[in-house]
Structure formats: C-alpha cells, structure tokens
Amino acid sequence: MKLVKEHTDIPVPEVHLATYFPSEDDTPSEDDTPSEGHTPSEGYTTSEGRIAMSIIPGTPLKDVWDNLDDETKRRVCSETWAMLAKLRCIEKPPELQHLFLCLADGSPCVQDPLVAGTNCRSPPGGLVSDDAVRARIYECYYEANGRRYEKELPSMLPRSNTSASTHADIAPFNIMVDEKSLEITGIIDWERAGWYPDYWEYCNIMKPIKYKDWQVWMDLTAPKKWDLSGITAARGVLF
C-alpha cells in the first residue's frame, strides 16, 4: 500500500502500525539462509501479525451492486480498470527485478491455488519468468491429479512478456463506494498485491465467484482480454 500511495492517487488505507510475531519454529536457522536469487522474506513465515490502518469511507460495492443501473455499473467498472492501469505503472524495485511473479515484498504467492501448490512436492518459490509461472501452474494441476488436459494444458495457458504491478484480488467486496454518489472511495485488502503476469488481474476477476453480473460488466469494459481456457481448465481441478 505504501508503494501505491507514493506512486498513484488510488485511494488506499494508510498503515499506521504493522507488527509481526514469528514463533520459534518460524525463525530460520543458519541452514535456512535464503539462497542466491531469493529475497530474505522467503526464509521466514509468520505465525501471527497485527496491522492498524485508516478506515476507507463508504460501503462495499457488493452491497449496492444489484441496485445500480447499467450506466452506473459501466462507469464503476471503467473506473476500476483505470485504477488498475495506474497500478501497472509502478516500477518493480531493483531487488525484485529477477522475479516475474511475487508479492510486493518479494515473497512467493501462497494464497492462489494456481501457483501455491498444496499438493506439490516443491514449495512455492520465486518464479523468475513467464515459462516458470506456466510450468508451476501445470505442476500444481498435475500434482492435484489433473489428467484431462495433461498434454494440452501447457499450450492452453496464456503467455506474458510483462510482469506488472497489480492488486490481484479485485472484487466487489474489495471496492468501496460512496453510498450517495456511488463514486469509488477506495480499494482495500492488498495482501495479495505484487508483480504478476499482465493477464493475472483479468484472470482473477473472471474466476468462479457469485458476482456474475459484475464479471460481465468488467469483461465488457476490459481494455484487454486474454484467452483463459487453460486457466479455467486448471481451476477446474485446483479450486
């Protein structure tokens, strides 16, 4: 959120305090020193943490969406895409240049089933290229007993030449709007934010959720679209 506040005018919560409490088991030994090509944050896990931040005024978009007319739905979705475009302009810090997919602090993404690899023998780590991302998605799919597209999936997955800064979890419950004007007052829940293949936000917006009408409007107003047949096939097993 600090980077977003420094480099854009996107309304985000202001962090006043962030405290983490690693347990004894979470503190790495000398043998756990991050290897070359990995950020220090990959050597740690945190058992508990607390964060204090400002409150974004307004109400979640999910609470008012069904009452909006088509013109307002189009405007809100177009404004959301405009904010995401501003995010994409944030440059990756020099210390993270070797990573293609990572969270804002350089740590691996462990919450998205596409790459987290709950069933994988190898833990999530630094993904340094588009090929590495696609290989990881395939590994997660295969290790979760995905066999229907065993041969086809690698060629079905989208490709990307760009690692872009994004929120990675845009949805009606993370967009705040003013109840009267219906203007966007802020974007919340930035825990998954980081650098991802440029199609990542679009594919997450289109993942299976109950806000189907919102997805239709986000698709209608999207500045660019990708073929998500491979992602959809993988999600059929991983989600």
C-alpha positions as a Markdown table, in Angstrom:
| # | Residue | x | y | z |
|---|---|---|---|---|
| 1 | Met | 0.0 | 0.0 | 0.0 |
| 2 | Lys | 2.9 | 2.3 | 0.6 |
| 3 | Leu | 4.1 | 2.0 | -3.0 |
| 4 | Val | 0.6 | 2.6 | -4.2 |
| 5 | Lys | 0.2 | 5.7 | -2.1 |
| 6 | Glu | 3.7 | 7.0 | -3.2 |
| 7 | His | 3.2 | 6.4 | -7.0 |
| 8 | Thr | -0.6 | 6.8 | -7.6 |
| 9 | Asp | -3.6 | 8.7 | -6.5 |
| 10 | Ile | -5.6 | 5.5 | -5.9 |
| 11 | Pro | -7.3 | 5.8 | -2.5 |
| 12 | Val | -6.0 | 3.1 | -0.2 |
| 13 | Pro | -5.9 | 2.7 | 3.6 |
| 14 | Glu | -2.9 | 4.3 | 5.4 |
| 15 | Val | -0.9 | 1.9 | 7.5 |
| 16 | His | -0.2 | 3.3 | 11.0 |
| 17 | Leu | 1.4 | 0.2 | 12.5 |
| 18 | Ala | 2.3 | -3.3 | 11.4 |
| 19 | Thr | 3.7 | -5.8 | 13.9 |
| 20 | Tyr | 4.6 | -9.5 | 13.3 |
| 21 | Phe | 5.3 | -12.2 | 15.8 |
| 22 | Pro | 7.2 | -15.1 | 14.4 |
| 23 | Ser | 7.1 | -18.3 | 16.5 |
| 24 | Glu | 10.3 | -20.1 | 17.5 |
| 25 | Asp | 9.6 | -22.7 | 14.7 |
| 26 | Asp | 9.3 | -19.9 | 12.2 |
| 27 | Thr | 12.7 | -18.3 | 12.8 |
| 28 | Pro | 15.1 | -19.7 | 10.2 |
| 29 | Ser | 18.4 | -21.3 | 11.3 |
| 30 | Glu | 21.7 | -20.7 | 9.6 |
| 31 | Asp | 20.9 | -23.5 | 7.2 |
| 32 | Asp | 17.7 | -21.6 | 6.2 |
| 33 | Thr | 19.6 | -18.6 | 4.8 |
| 34 | Pro | 17.9 | -17.6 | 1.5 |
| 35 | Ser | 19.8 | -18.8 | -1.5 |
| 36 | Glu | 21.1 | -16.5 | -4.2 |
| 37 | Gly | 18.2 | -15.2 | -6.3 |
| 38 | His | 15.7 | -15.2 | -3.5 |
| 39 | Thr | 14.6 | -12.3 | -1.2 |
| 40 | Pro | 15.2 | -12.5 | 2.5 |
| 41 | Ser | 11.4 | -12.7 | 3.2 |
| 42 | Glu | 11.3 | -16.1 | 1.6 |
| 43 | Gly | 13.2 | -17.5 | 4.5 |
| 44 | Tyr | 10.5 | -16.6 | 7.1 |
| 45 | Thr | 7.0 | -17.5 | 7.8 |
| 46 | Thr | 4.9 | -15.5 | 10.3 |
| 47 | Ser | 2.6 | -17.2 | 12.8 |
| 48 | Glu | 0.7 | -14.0 | 13.8 |
| 49 | Gly | 0.6 | -10.4 | 13.0 |
| 50 | Arg | -1.4 | -7.2 | 13.6 |
| 51 | Ile | -1.9 | -4.2 | 11.4 |
| 52 | Ala | -3.5 | -0.9 | 12.2 |
| 53 | Met | -4.7 | 1.3 | 9.3 |
| 54 | Ser | -7.1 | 4.1 | 8.5 |
| 55 | Ile | -10.7 | 3.3 | 7.5 |
| 56 | Ile | -11.8 | 3.8 | 3.9 |
| 57 | Pro | -15.2 | 5.6 | 4.0 |
| 58 | Gly | -18.1 | 4.2 | 2.1 |
| 59 | Thr | -19.7 | 0.8 | 1.7 |
| 60 | Pro | -18.5 | -2.3 | -0.2 |
| 61 | Leu | -19.6 | -2.4 | -3.8 |
| 62 | Lys | -21.1 | -5.8 | -3.3 |
| 63 | Asp | -23.8 | -4.3 | -1.0 |
| 64 | Val | -25.1 | -1.9 | -3.6 |
| 65 | Trp | -24.3 | -3.5 | -7.0 |
| 66 | Asp | -27.7 | -5.2 | -7.6 |
| 67 | Asn | -29.4 | -1.8 | -7.2 |
| 68 | Leu | -27.2 | 0.0 | -9.8 |
| 69 | Asp | -28.4 | 0.9 | -13.2 |
| 70 | Asp | -26.4 | -0.1 | -16.3 |
| 71 | Glu | -24.8 | 3.3 | -16.8 |
| 72 | Thr | -23.5 | 3.3 | -13.2 |
| 73 | Lys | -22.3 | -0.3 | -13.5 |
| 74 | Arg | -20.4 | 0.6 | -16.6 |
| 75 | Arg | -18.9 | 3.7 | -15.0 |
| 76 | Val | -17.8 | 1.9 | -11.8 |
| 77 | Cys | -16.2 | -0.9 | -13.8 |
| 78 | Ser | -14.4 | 1.5 | -16.2 |
| 79 | Glu | -13.1 | 3.5 | -13.2 |
| 80 | Thr | -11.8 | 0.2 | -11.6 |
| 81 | Trp | -9.9 | -0.6 | -14.8 |
| 82 | Ala | -8.5 | 2.9 | -14.8 |
| 83 | Met | -7.1 | 2.4 | -11.3 |
| 84 | Leu | -5.6 | -0.9 | -12.3 |
| 85 | Ala | -3.9 | 0.8 | -15.2 |
| 86 | Lys | -2.3 | 3.2 | -12.8 |
| 87 | Leu | -1.1 | 0.3 | -10.7 |
| 88 | Arg | 0.6 | -1.2 | -13.7 |
| 89 | Cys | 2.8 | 1.9 | -14.0 |
| 90 | Ile | 4.5 | 1.2 | -10.6 |
| 91 | Glu | 8.1 | 0.0 | -11.4 |
| 92 | Lys | 9.5 | -3.1 | -9.8 |
| 93 | Pro | 12.2 | -2.3 | -7.2 |
| 94 | Pro | 15.8 | -3.3 | -8.3 |
| 95 | Glu | 16.0 | -6.0 | -5.7 |
| 96 | Leu | 12.9 | -7.8 | -7.2 |
| 97 | Gln | 13.9 | -7.4 | -10.9 |
| 98 | His | 14.8 | -11.1 | -11.1 |
| 99 | Leu | 11.3 | -12.2 | -10.1 |
| 100 | Phe | 8.4 | -12.4 | -12.5 |
| 101 | Leu | 5.6 | -13.4 | -10.0 |
| 102 | Cys | 5.9 | -12.3 | -6.4 |
| 103 | Leu | 4.2 | -10.4 | -3.7 |
| 104 | Ala | 5.0 | -6.8 | -3.0 |
| 105 | Asp | 7.8 | -7.7 | -0.6 |
| 106 | Gly | 9.3 | -10.3 | -2.9 |
| 107 | Ser | 7.8 | -13.3 | -1.1 |
| 108 | Pro | 6.1 | -16.1 | -3.1 |
| 109 | Cys | 2.4 | -16.1 | -3.6 |
| 110 | Val | 1.0 | -18.8 | -1.3 |
| 111 | Gln | -2.7 | -18.0 | -1.4 |
| 112 | Asp | -3.6 | -18.5 | -5.1 |
| 113 | Pro | -4.2 | -22.2 | -5.8 |
| 114 | Leu | -2.9 | -21.8 | -9.4 |
| 115 | Val | 0.7 | -21.5 | -8.1 |
| 116 | Ala | 0.5 | -22.2 | -4.3 |
| 117 | Gly | 0.8 | -26.0 | -4.9 |
| 118 | Thr | -0.9 | -27.5 | -1.9 |
| 119 | Asn | -0.3 | -30.9 | -3.5 |
| 120 | Cys | 3.1 | -30.2 | -5.0 |
| 121 | Arg | 6.3 | -31.8 | -3.8 |
| 122 | Ser | 8.1 | -28.5 | -4.2 |
| 123 | Pro | 7.0 | -25.5 | -2.1 |
| 124 | Pro | 6.1 | -22.2 | -3.8 |
| 125 | Gly | 9.2 | -20.2 | -4.5 |
| 126 | Gly | 10.5 | -17.3 | -6.7 |
| 127 | Leu | 9.0 | -17.6 | -10.2 |
| 128 | Val | 11.6 | -15.8 | -12.4 |
| 129 | Ser | 9.9 | -16.0 | -15.8 |
| 130 | Asp | 6.7 | -16.5 | -17.7 |
| 131 | Asp | 7.8 | -20.0 | -18.5 |
| 132 | Ala | 8.4 | -20.7 | -14.8 |
| 133 | Val | 4.9 | -19.4 | -14.0 |
| 134 | Arg | 3.3 | -21.6 | -16.7 |
| 135 | Ala | 5.4 | -24.6 | -15.5 |
| 136 | Arg | 4.3 | -24.0 | -11.9 |
| 137 | Ile | 0.6 | -23.9 | -12.9 |
| 138 | Tyr | 1.0 | -27.1 | -14.8 |
| 139 | Glu | 2.8 | -28.7 | -11.8 |
| 140 | Cys | 0.0 | -27.7 | -9.5 |
| 141 | Tyr | -2.6 | -29.1 | -11.9 |
| 142 | Tyr | -0.8 | -32.4 | -12.4 |
| 143 | Glu | 0.0 | -33.0 | -8.8 |
| 144 | Ala | -3.7 | -32.4 | -7.9 |
| 145 | Asn | -4.5 | -35.3 | -10.2 |
| 146 | Gly | -5.4 | -33.2 | -13.2 |
| 147 | Arg | -5.3 | -35.6 | -16.2 |
| 148 | Arg | -8.0 | -34.4 | -18.6 |
| 149 | Tyr | -5.7 | -31.8 | -20.1 |
| 150 | Glu | -2.4 | -33.4 | -19.2 |
| 151 | Lys | -1.0 | -33.0 | -22.7 |
| 152 | Glu | -2.8 | -29.9 | -23.8 |
| 153 | Leu | -2.6 | -27.6 | -20.8 |
| 154 | Pro | 0.9 | -26.2 | -21.4 |
| 155 | Ser | -0.1 | -24.9 | -24.8 |
| 156 | Met | -3.5 | -23.7 | -23.5 |
| 157 | Leu | -2.1 | -21.4 | -20.8 |
| 158 | Pro | -1.8 | -17.7 | -21.6 |
| 159 | Arg | 1.7 | -16.2 | -22.2 |
| 160 | Ser | 3.0 | -12.9 | -20.9 |
| 161 | Asn | 6.1 | -10.8 | -21.7 |
| 162 | Thr | 5.3 | -8.4 | -18.9 |
| 163 | Ser | 5.4 | -8.6 | -15.1 |
| 164 | Ala | 3.0 | -5.9 | -13.9 |
| 165 | Ser | 2.1 | -4.5 | -10.6 |
| 166 | Thr | -1.4 | -5.3 | -9.6 |
| 167 | His | -3.9 | -5.8 | -6.7 |
| 168 | Ala | -4.5 | -9.5 | -7.6 |
| 169 | Asp | -7.8 | -9.7 | -5.8 |
| 170 | Ile | -10.2 | -7.1 | -7.2 |
| 171 | Ala | -13.8 | -8.0 | -6.4 |
| 172 | Pro | -16.9 | -6.2 | -5.3 |
| 173 | Phe | -16.1 | -6.8 | -1.6 |
| 174 | Asn | -12.7 | -5.0 | -2.0 |
| 175 | Ile | -14.1 | -1.9 | -3.8 |
| 176 | Met | -15.5 | 0.8 | -1.6 |
| 177 | Val | -18.1 | 3.3 | -2.9 |
| 178 | Asp | -19.9 | 6.3 | -1.6 |
| 179 | Glu | -23.5 | 5.3 | -0.9 |
| 180 | Lys | -24.9 | 8.5 | -2.4 |
| 181 | Ser | -22.6 | 9.5 | -5.3 |
| 182 | Leu | -21.6 | 5.9 | -6.0 |
| 183 | Glu | -18.1 | 7.1 | -6.7 |
| 184 | Ile | -15.2 | 4.8 | -5.7 |
| 185 | Thr | -13.8 | 5.8 | -2.4 |
| 186 | Gly | -11.1 | 3.3 | -2.1 |
| 187 | Ile | -9.6 | -0.2 | -2.8 |
| 188 | Ile | -9.0 | -2.4 | 0.2 |
| 189 | Asp | -7.4 | -5.8 | 1.1 |
| 190 | Trp | -3.9 | -5.6 | -0.5 |
| 191 | Glu | -2.4 | -8.7 | 0.9 |
| 192 | Arg | -2.0 | -10.4 | -2.5 |
| 193 | Ala | -0.7 | -7.3 | -4.3 |
| 194 | Gly | 2.6 | -7.7 | -6.1 |
| 195 | Trp | 4.0 | -8.3 | -9.6 |
| 196 | Tyr | 2.3 | -10.8 | -11.8 |
| 197 | Pro | 2.0 | -11.7 | -15.5 |
| 198 | Asp | 0.0 | -9.0 | -17.1 |
| 199 | Tyr | -3.1 | -11.2 | -17.6 |
| 200 | Trp | -3.3 | -12.1 | -13.9 |
| 201 | Glu | -5.8 | -9.5 | -12.7 |
| 202 | Tyr | -8.1 | -10.2 | -15.6 |
| 203 | Cys | -8.0 | -14.0 | -14.9 |
| 204 | Asn | -8.7 | -13.4 | -11.2 |
| 205 | Ile | -11.6 | -11.1 | -11.9 |
| 206 | Met | -13.0 | -13.9 | -14.1 |
| 207 | Lys | -12.5 | -16.7 | -11.5 |
| 208 | Pro | -15.6 | -18.5 | -10.2 |
| 209 | Ile | -17.4 | -16.2 | -7.7 |
| 210 | Lys | -21.0 | -15.4 | -7.1 |
| 211 | Tyr | -20.9 | -11.9 | -8.6 |
| 212 | Lys | -21.6 | -13.0 | -12.1 |
| 213 | Asp | -23.2 | -9.7 | -13.3 |
| 214 | Trp | -20.2 | -7.8 | -12.1 |
| 215 | Gln | -17.9 | -10.1 | -14.0 |
| 216 | Val | -20.0 | -9.5 | -17.2 |
| 217 | Trp | -19.5 | -5.7 | -16.8 |
| 218 | Met | -15.8 | -6.0 | -16.0 |
| 219 | Asp | -15.4 | -8.1 | -19.1 |
| 220 | Leu | -17.4 | -5.6 | -21.2 |
| 221 | Thr | -15.2 | -2.7 | -20.1 |
| 222 | Ala | -11.9 | -4.5 | -20.0 |
| 223 | Pro | -9.2 | -2.7 | -22.0 |
| 224 | Lys | -7.7 | -6.0 | -23.0 |
| 225 | Lys | -8.8 | -9.6 | -22.8 |
| 226 | Trp | -7.0 | -12.9 | -22.7 |
| 227 | Asp | -7.9 | -16.5 | -23.6 |
| 228 | Leu | -8.4 | -18.1 | -20.2 |
| 229 | Ser | -9.2 | -21.6 | -21.4 |
| 230 | Gly | -6.0 | -23.0 | -19.9 |
| 231 | Ile | -6.6 | -21.2 | -16.6 |
| 232 | Thr | -10.2 | -22.4 | -16.5 |
| 233 | Ala | -9.1 | -26.0 | -17.1 |
| 234 | Ala | -6.5 | -25.7 | -14.2 |
| 235 | Arg | -9.1 | -24.1 | -11.9 |
| 236 | Gly | -11.5 | -27.0 | -12.5 |
| 237 | Val | -9.1 | -29.2 | -10.6 |
| 238 | Leu | -7.4 | -26.7 | -8.2 |
| 239 | Phe | -10.3 | -24.7 | -6.9 |
